Amino acid sequence: MYQRVTAERLILVDVVDRWFHLQAPTFIGAGQTFWIDHKNNELCVDRGHGRVTRHAGWMNR
């Protein structure tokens, strides 16, 4: 995933694109945008109002 994706509904994420595995599952709300920060091995979630959360993970290729 090299682009931002907007969730259409509330989702619980533990794996992204079959190759990025989160250390702990996280909820992403409807309308929130998420992407992978490849440099830091993190899932980033734009929660709105200028707040971005980062969730550690690893790549399995």
Secondary structure, 3 states (H helix, E strand, C coil): CCCCEECCCCEEEEEECCCEEEEEEEEECCCCEEEEECCCCEEEEEEECCEEEEEEEEECC
